[in-house]
Amino acid sequence: MADQADTNTQPESQFIIQRIYLKDVSFEAPNSPAVFTEEWTPDTKLDLSTNVNVLQNNNYEVELALTITVKSNENLAFLVEVKQAGVFFINGYSQEQLSHLLAAYCPNTLFPYAREVIAGLVSKGSFPEMHLSPINFDALYAKRLQEQASRNTATA
C-alpha cells in the first residue's frame, strides 16, 4: 500500500535560479557633447517587455527587455537598451502557477540586475543619475490576465 500511495503524489515543487546574465546591451548618446551645454529638461520614456524560451528538462529562459529613451529640449539625449536574462528550473507547479512564475516572479528577479546595468551606463555617459523605480510585475500580470479575459468575453 505504501508504494501505491507514493506513485499518486505530486512531484515536489521546485524553483531554482540556474543562471542570471546580461544578454544584450546598448547605450547611445548621439547628441553628445552638445546636449551637455543645454538646459537639462529630461523627458523619459520606458518600454518594457518579457520573453520566455522553453529549454530542455523543465528549464526556462526568461528575458527582460528594457528600453529607455531620454530627450532633453526635444533632442535625443540618450537611449539605453538592456536585455537581462536568466535560466530557471521550474518543476511541479500547475500551468497557472507556472505562467505566473514566468510572467511575474522571474522578471521581478531579473529587474534589479537590469536596473543596475542601466544606472551604470547612464553614469558612464556623464548624464545625471538614473534610478528606475520598482515595477510591480504581479500587477502587470494580473492586468494582462484581465485584458485577455475581457477579449475572450467580447469574442464569445
Contact map, one row per residue, 1 for C-alpha under 8 A:
111110000000000000000000000000000000000000000000000000000000000000000000000000000000000000000000000000000000000000000000000000000000000000000000000000000000
111111000000000000000000000000000000000000000000000000000000000000000000000000000000000000000000000000000000000000000000000000000000000000000000000000000000
111111100000000000000000000000000000000000000000000000000000000000000000000000000000000000000000000000000000000000000000000000000000000000000000000000000000
111111110000000000000000000000000000000000000000000000000000000000000000000000000000000000000000000000000000000000000000000000000000000000000000000000000000
111111111000000000000000000000000000000000000000000000000000000000000000000000000000000000000000000000000000000000000000000000000000000000000000000000000000
011111111000000000000000000000000000000000000000000000000000000000000000000000000000000000000000000000000000000000000000000000000000000000000000000000000000
001111111000000000000000000000000000000000000000000000000000000000000000000000000000000000000000000000000000000000000000000000000000000000000000000000000000
000111111100000000000000000000000000000000000000000000000000000000000000000000000000000000000000000000000000000000000000000000000000000000000000000000000000
000011111110000000000000000000000000000000000000000000000000000000000000000000000000000000000000000000000000000000000000000000000000000000000000000000000000
000000011111000000000000000000000000000000000000000000000000000000000000000000000000000000010000000000000000000000000000000000000000000000000000000000000000
000000001111100000000000000000000000000000000000000000000000000000000000000000000000000000110000000000000000000000000000000000000000000000000000000000000000
000000000111110000000000000000000000000000000000000000000000000000000000000000000000000000110000000000000000000000000000000000000000000000000000000000000000
000000000011111000000000000000000000000000000000000000000000000000000000000000000000000001111000000000000000000000000000000000000000000000000000000000000000
000000000001111100000000000000000000000000000000000000000000000000000000000000000000000011111000000000000000000000000000000000000000000000000000000000000000
000000000000111110000000000000000000000000000000000000000000000000000000000000000000000111100000000000000000000000000000000000000000000000000000000000000000
000000000000011111000000000000000000000000000000000000000000000000000000000000000000000111000000000000000000000000000000000000000000000000000000000000000000
000000000000001111110000000000000000000000000000000000000000000000000000000000000000011110000000000000000000000000000000000000000000000000000000000000000000
000000000000000111110000000000000000000000000000000000000000000000000000000000000000011110000000000000000000000000000000000000000000000000000000000000000000
000000000000000011111000000000000000000000000000000000000000000000000000000000000000011100000000000000000000000000000000000000000000000000000000000000000000
000000000000000011111100000000000000000000000000000000000000000000000000000000000001111000000000000000000000010000000000000000000000000000000000000000000000
000000000000000000111110000000000000000000000000000000000000000000000000000000000001110000000000000000000000000000000000000000000000000000000000000000000000
000000000000000000011111100000000000000000000000000000000000000000000000000000000111100000000000000000000000000001000000000000000000000000000000000000000000
000000000000000000001111100000000000000000000000000000000000000000000000000000000111100000000000000000000000000000000000000000000000000000000000000000000000
000000000000000000000111110000000000000000000000000000000000000000000000000000001111000000000000000000000000000000000000000000000000000000000000000000000000
000000000000000000000111111000000000000000000000000000000000000000000000000000011110000000000000000000000000000000000000000000000000000000000000000000000000
000000000000000000000001111100000000000000000000000000000000000000000000000000111100000000000000000000000000000000000000000000000000000000000000000000000000
000000000000000000000000111110000000000000000000000000000000000000000000000001111000000000000000000000000000000000000000100000000000000000000000000000000000
000000000000000000000000011111000000000000000000000000000000000000000000000001110000000000000000000000000000000000000000000000000000000000000000000000000000
000000000000000000000000001111110000000000000000000000000000000000000000000111100000000000000000000000000000000000000000000010000000000000000000000000000000
000000000000000000000000000111110000000000000000000000000000000000000000000111000000000000000000000000000000000000000000000000000000000000000000000000000000
000000000000000000000000000011111110000000000000000000000000000000000000001111000000000000000000000000000000000000000000000000000000000000000000000000000000
000000000000000000000000000011111111000000000000000000000000000000000000000010000000000000000000000000000000000000000000000000000000000000000000000000000000
000000000000000000000000000000111111100000000000000000000000000000000000000000000000000000000000000000000000000000000000000000000000000000000000000000000000
000000000000000000000000000000111111110000000000000000000000000000000000000000000000000000000000000000000000000000000000000000000000000000000000000000000000
000000000000000000000000000000111111110000000000000000000000000000000001001010000000000000000000000000000000000000000000000000000000000000000000000000000000
000000000000000000000000000000011111111100000000000000000000000000000000000000000000000000000000000000000000000000000000000000000000000000000000000000000000
000000000000000000000000000000001111111000000000000000000000000000000000000000000000000000000000000000000000000000000000000000000000000000000000000000000000
000000000000000000000000000000000111111100000000000000000000000000000000000000000000000000000000000000000000000000000000000000000000000000000000000000000000
000000000000000000000000000000000001111110000000000000000000000000000001100000000000000000000000000000000000000000000000000000000000000000000000000000000000
000000000000000000000000000000000001011111000000000000000000000000000001100000000000000000000000000000000000000000000000000000000000000000000000000000000000
000000000000000000000000000000000000001111100000000000000000000000000011100000000000000000000000000000000000000000000000000000000000000000000000000000000000
000000000000000000000000000000000000000111110000000000000000000000000111100000000000000000000000000000000000000000000000000000000000000000000000000000000000
000000000000000000000000000000000000000011111000000000000000000000000111000000000000000000000000000000000000000000000000000000000000000000000000000000000000
000000000000000000000000000000000000000001111100000000000000000000011110000000000000000000000000000000000000000000000000000000000000000000000000000000000000
000000000000000000000000000000000000000000111110000000000000000000011100000000000000000000000000000000000000000000000000000000000000000000000000000000000000
000000000000000000000000000000000000000000011111000000000000000001111000000000000000000000000000000000000000000000000000000000000000000000000000000000000000
000000000000000000000000000000000000000000001111100000000000000001110000000000000000000000000000000000000000000000000000000000000000000000000000000000000000
000000000000000000000000000000000000000000000111110000000000000111100000000000000000000000000000000000000000000000000000000000000000000000000000000000000000
000000000000000000000000000000000000000000000011111000000000000111000000000000000000000000000000000000000000000000000000000000000000000000000000000000000000
000000000000000000000000000000000000000000000001111100000000011110000000000000000000000000000000000000100010000000000000000000000000000000000000000000000000
000000000000000000000000000000000000000000000000111110000000011100000000000000000000000000000000000000000000000000000000000000000000000000000000000000000000
000000000000000000000000000000000000000000000000011111000001111000000000000000000000000000000000000001000000000000000000000000000000000000000000000000000000
000000000000000000000000000000000000000000000000001111100001110000000000000000000000000000000000000000000000000000000000000000000000000000000000000000000000
000000000000000000000000000000000000000000000000000111110111100000000000000000000000000000000000000000000000000000000000000000000000000000000000000000000000
000000000000000000000000000000000000000000000000000011111111100000000000000000000000000000000000000000000000000000000000000000000000000000000000000000000000
000000000000000000000000000000000000000000000000000001111111000000000000000000000000000000000000000000000000000000000000000000000000000000000000000000000000
000000000000000000000000000000000000000000000000000000111110000000000000000000000000000000000000000000000000000000000000000000000000000000000000000000000000
000000000000000000000000000000000000000000000000000001111111000000000000000000000000000011100000000000000000000000000000000000000000000000000000000000000000
000000000000000000000000000000000000000000000000000001111111100000000000000000000000001111000000000000000000000000000000000000000000000000000000000000000000
000000000000000000000000000000000000000000000000000111110111110000000000000000000000001111000000000000000000000000000000000000000000000000000000000000000000
000000000000000000000000000000000000000000000000000111100011111000000000000000000000111100000000000000000000000000000000000000000000000000000000000000000000
000000000000000000000000000000000000000000000000011110000001111100000000000000000000111100000000000001000110000000000000000000000000000000000000000000000000
000000000000000000000000000000000000000000000000011100000000111110000000000000000011110000000000000000000010000000000000000000000000000000000000000000000000
000000000000000000000000000000000000000000000001111000000000011111000000000000000111100000000000000000000010011000000000000000000000000000000000000000000000
000000000000000000000000000000000000000000000001110000000000001111100000000000001111000000000000000000000000000000000000000000000000000000000000000000000000
000000000000000000000000000000000000000000000111100000000000000111110000000000011110000000000000000000000000000001000000000000000000000000000000000000000000
000000000000000000000000000000000000000000000111000000000000000011111000000000111100000000000000000000000000000000000000000000000000000000000000000000000000
000000000000000000000000000000000000000000011110000000000000000001111100000000111000000000000000000000000000000000000000000000000000000000000000000000000000
000000000000000000000000000000000000000000011100000000000000000000111110000111110000000000000000000000000000000000000000000000000000000000000000000000000000
000000000000000000000000000000000000000001111000000000000000000000011111000111100000000000000000000000000000000000000000000000000000000000000000000000000000
000000000000000000000000000000000000000011110000000000000000000000001111111111000000000000000000000000000000000000000000000000000000000000000000000000000000
000000000000000000000000000000000010001111100000000000000000000000000111111110000000000000000000000000000000000000000000000000000000000000000000000000000000
000000000000000000000000000000000000001111000000000000000000000000000011111000000000000000000000000000000000000000000000000000000000000000000000000000000000
000000000000000000000000000000000000000000000000000000000000000000000011111100000000000000000000000000000000000000000000000000000000000000000000000000000000
000000000000000000000000000000100010000000000000000000000000000000000011111110000000000000000000000000000000000000000000000000000000000000000000000000000000
000000000000000000000000000011100000000000000000000000000000000000001111011111100000000000000000000000000000000000000000000000000000000000000000000000000000
000000000000000000000000000011110010000000000000000000000000000000001111001111100000000000000000000000000000000000000000000000000000000000000000000000000000
000000000000000000000000001111100000000000000000000000000000000000001110000111110000000000000000000000000000000000000000000000000000000000000000000000000000
000000000000000000000000011110000000000000000000000000000000000000111100000111111000000000000000000000000000000000000000000000000000000000000000000000000000
000000000000000000000000111100000000000000000000000000000000000001111000000001111100000000000000000000000000000000000100110000000000000000000000000000000000
000000000000000000000001111000000000000000000000000000000000000011110000000000111110000000000000000000000000000000000000000000000000000000000000000000000000
000000000000000000000111110000000000000000000000000000000000000111100000000000011111000000000000000000000000000001001100000000000000000000000000000000000000
000000000000000000000111100000000000000000000000000000000000001111000000000000001111100000000000000000000000000001000000000000000000000000000000000000000000
000000000000000000011111000000000000000000000000000000000000001110000000000000000111110000000000000000000000011011000000000000000000000000000000000000000000
000000000000000000011110000000000000000000000000000000000000111100000000000000000011111000000000000000000000010000000000000000000000000000000000000000000000
000000000000000011111000000000000000000000000000000000000000111000000000000000000001111100000000000000000100010000000000000000000000000000000000000000000000
000000000000000011110000000000000000000000000000000000000011110000000000000000000000111110000000000000000000000000000000000000000000000000000000000000000000
000000000000001111100000000000000000000000000000000000000011110000000000000000000000011111000000000000000100000000000000000000000000000000000000000000000000
000000000000011111000000000000000000000000000000000000000111000000000000000000000000001111100000000000000000000000000000000000000000000000000000000000000000
000000000000111100000000000000000000000000000000000000000111000000000000000000000000000111111000010000000000000000000000000000000000000000000000000000000000
000000000011111000000000000000000000000000000000000000000100000000000000000000000000000011111000000000000000000000000000000000000000000000000000000000000000
000000000111110000000000000000000000000000000000000000000000000000000000000000000000000001111100000000000000000000000000000000000000000000000000000000000000
000000000000110000000000000000000000000000000000000000000000000000000000000000000000000001111111110000000000000000000000000000000000000000000000000000000000
000000000000000000000000000000000000000000000000000000000000000000000000000000000000000000011111110000000000000000000000000000000000000000000000000000000000
000000000000000000000000000000000000000000000000000000000000000000000000000000000000000000001111111000000000000000000000000000000000000000000000000000000000
000000000000000000000000000000000000000000000000000000000000000000000000000000000000000000001111111100000000000000000000000000000000000000000000000000000000
000000000000000000000000000000000000000000000000000000000000000000000000000000000000000000001111111110000000000000000000000000000000000000000000000000000000
000000000000000000000000000000000000000000000000000000000000000000000000000000000000000001001111111111000000000000000000000000000000000000000000000000000000
000000000000000000000000000000000000000000000000000000000000000000000000000000000000000000000011111111100000000000000000000000000000000000000000000000000000
000000000000000000000000000000000000000000000000000000000000000000000000000000000000000000000001111111111000000000000000000000000000000001001000000000000000
000000000000000000000000000000000000000000000000000000000000000000000000000000000000000000000000111111111100000000000000000000000000000000000000000000000000
000000000000000000000000000000000000000000000000000100000000010000000000000000000000000000000000011111111110000000000000000000000000000000000000000000000000
000000000000000000000000000000000000000000000000010000000000000000000000000000000000000000000000001111111110000000000000000000000000000010001000000000000000
000000000000000000000000000000000000000000000000000000000000000000000000000000000000000000000000000111111111000000000000000000000000000011011000000000000000
000000000000000000000000000000000000000000000000000000000000000000000000000000000000000000000000000111111111100000000000000000000000000011000000000000000000
000000000000000000000000000000000000000000000000000000000000010000000000000000000000010100000000000011111111110000000000000000000000000000000000000000000000
000000000000000000000000000000000000000000000000010000000000011100000000000000000000000000000000000001111111111000000000000000000000000010000000000000000000
000000000000000000000000000000000000000000000000000000000000000000000000000000000000000000000000000000011111111100000000000000000000001110000000000000000000
000000000000000000000000000000000000000000000000000000000000000000000000000000000000000000000000000000001111111100000000000000000000000000000000000000000000
000000000000000000010000000000000000000000000000000000000000000100000000000000000001110000000000000000000111111111000000000000000000000000000000000000000000
000000000000000000000000000000000000000000000000000000000000000100000000000000000001000000000000000000000011111111100000000000000000000000000000000000000000
000000000000000000000000000000000000000000000000000000000000000000000000000000000000000000000000000000000001111111110000000000000000000000000000000000000000
000000000000000000000000000000000000000000000000000000000000000000000000000000000001000000000000000000000000011111111000000000000000000000000000000000000000
000000000000000000000100000000000000000000000000000000000000000001000000000000000111000000000000000000000000011111111100000000000000000000000000000000000000
000000000000000000000000000000000000000000000000000000000000000000000000000000000000000000000000000000000000001111111110000000000011000000000000000000000000
000000000000000000000000000000000000000000000000000000000000000000000000000000000000000000000000000000000000000111111111000000000000000000000000000000000000
000000000000000000000000000000000000000000000000000000000000000000000000000000000100000000000000000000000000000011111111100000000000000000000000000000000000
000000000000000000000000000000000000000000000000000000000000000000000000000000010100000000000000000000000000000001111111110000000100000000000000000000000000
000000000000000000000000000000000000000000000000000000000000000000000000000000000000000000000000000000000000000000111111111000001110000000000000000000000000
000000000000000000000000000000000000000000000000000000000000000000000000000000000000000000000000000000000000000000011111111100000000000000000000000000000000
000000000000000000000000001000000000000000000000000000000000000000000000000000010000000000000000000000000000000000001111111110000000000000000000000000000000
000000000000000000000000000000000000000000000000000000000000000000000000000000010000000000000000000000000000000000000111111111111100000000000000000000000000
000000000000000000000000000000000000000000000000000000000000000000000000000000000000000000000000000000000000000000000011111111111100000000000000000000000000
000000000000000000000000000000000000000000000000000000000000000000000000000000000000000000000000000000000000000000000001111111100000000000000000000000000000
000000000000000000000000000010000000000000000000000000000000000000000000000000000000000000000000000000000000000000000000111111100000000000000000000000000000
000000000000000000000000000000000000000000000000000000000000000000000000000000000000000000000000000000000000000000000000011111110000000000000000000000000000
000000000000000000000000000000000000000000000000000000000000000000000000000000000000000000000000000000000000000000000000011111111000000000000000000000000000
000000000000000000000000000000000000000000000000000000000000000000000000000000000000000000000000000000000000000000000000011001111100000000000000000000000000
000000000000000000000000000000000000000000000000000000000000000000000000000000000000000000000000000000000000000000000010011000111110000000000000000000000000
000000000000000000000000000000000000000000000000000000000000000000000000000000000000000000000000000000000000000000000110011000011111000000000000000000000000
000000000000000000000000000000000000000000000000000000000000000000000000000000000000000000000000000000000000000000100010000000001111100000000000000000000000
000000000000000000000000000000000000000000000000000000000000000000000000000000000000000000000000000000000000000000100000000000000111110000000000000000000000
000000000000000000000000000000000000000000000000000000000000000000000000000000000000000000000000000000000000000000000000000000000011111000000000000000000000
000000000000000000000000000000000000000000000000000000000000000000000000000000000000000000000000000000000000000000000000000000000001111100000000000000000000
000000000000000000000000000000000000000000000000000000000000000000000000000000000000000000000000000000000001000000000000000000000000111110000000000000000000
000000000000000000000000000000000000000000000000000000000000000000000000000000000000000000000000000000000001000000000000000000000000011111110000000000000000
000000000000000000000000000000000000000000000000000000000000000000000000000000000000000000000000000000111011000000000000000000000000001111111000000000000000
000000000000000000000000000000000000000000000000000000000000000000000000000000000000000000000000000100011000000000000000000000000000000111111100000000000000
000000000000000000000000000000000000000000000000000000000000000000000000000000000000000000000000000000000000000000000000000000000000000111111110000000000000
000000000000000000000000000000000000000000000000000000000000000000000000000000000000000000000000000000010000000000000000000000000000000111111111000000000000
000000000000000000000000000000000000000000000000000000000000000000000000000000000000000000000000000100110000000000000000000000000000000011111111100000000000
000000000000000000000000000000000000000000000000000000000000000000000000000000000000000000000000000000000000000000000000000000000000000001111111110000000000
000000000000000000000000000000000000000000000000000000000000000000000000000000000000000000000000000000000000000000000000000000000000000000111111111000000000
000000000000000000000000000000000000000000000000000000000000000000000000000000000000000000000000000000000000000000000000000000000000000000011111111100000000
000000000000000000000000000000000000000000000000000000000000000000000000000000000000000000000000000000000000000000000000000000000000000000001111111110000000
000000000000000000000000000000000000000000000000000000000000000000000000000000000000000000000000000000000000000000000000000000000000000000000111111111000000
000000000000000000000000000000000000000000000000000000000000000000000000000000000000000000000000000000000000000000000000000000000000000000000011111111100000
000000000000000000000000000000000000000000000000000000000000000000000000000000000000000000000000000000000000000000000000000000000000000000000001111111110000
000000000000000000000000000000000000000000000000000000000000000000000000000000000000000000000000000000000000000000000000000000000000000000000000111111111000
000000000000000000000000000000000000000000000000000000000000000000000000000000000000000000000000000000000000000000000000000000000000000000000000011111111100
000000000000000000000000000000000000000000000000000000000000000000000000000000000000000000000000000000000000000000000000000000000000000000000000001111111110
000000000000000000000000000000000000000000000000000000000000000000000000000000000000000000000000000000000000000000000000000000000000000000000000000111111111
000000000000000000000000000000000000000000000000000000000000000000000000000000000000000000000000000000000000000000000000000000000000000000000000000011111111
000000000000000000000000000000000000000000000000000000000000000000000000000000000000000000000000000000000000000000000000000000000000000000000000000001111111
000000000000000000000000000000000000000000000000000000000000000000000000000000000000000000000000000000000000000000000000000000000000000000000000000000111111
000000000000000000000000000000000000000000000000000000000000000000000000000000000000000000000000000000000000000000000000000000000000000000000000000000011111
